[in-house]
């Protein structure tokens, strides 16, 4: 596609439920990133994929958070047993190559998650 | 530790005035540096980036930034603010050997008529 596509754009869920957020990166981009943006916390890195592998998942806040990427393309971020503090905008991004040359990282519009 | 500091969570200017948004990084090795803009309810859009080709980098919408190694800074400027520049601006850094972008806390630019 023309840009990074994320779905759903908005999600309201009850505390304790599981949610899945989807990201479709720019076609041909091998690197994919998940970030979280919340009030008071700024932009937090969650996980980085190169192809289907995740060499850096250091930002995942707890074992309730997981992500996978299949076919070197679409990625899914799953949050189990959601808590109110999980409410945030989840941003997906992608880039070509490994980034050593300063490749631009392109961001999607985000998935707004509200846990009630 | 990889970090980037943006001074001032809010900056207010009048339309037509100079815009200066500050960004400092913490490293003895120059990293790759980026400025992103976020309009309300939208994702992040790249304004410009420094990748060591030139210290003065020009971006979209009339913005530019100068890399100063001696000051470990990458401040964003625009000679004349426009109402449409009102948004949140993020400085980000990527260090060699690391893939992730590390973001500053952001600066909200307010432009008054």
Interface residues (C-beta under 8 A of the other chain):
Chain A: X4 X31 X33 X35 X42 X43 X45 X48 X50 X55 X56 X59 X91 X93 X98 X99 X100 X101 X102 X104 X105 X106 X107 X108 X109 X110
Chain B: X32 X34 X36 X42 X43 X44 X45 X46 X49 X50 X51 X52 X90 X94 X96 X98 X99 X100 X101 X102 X103 X104 X105 X106
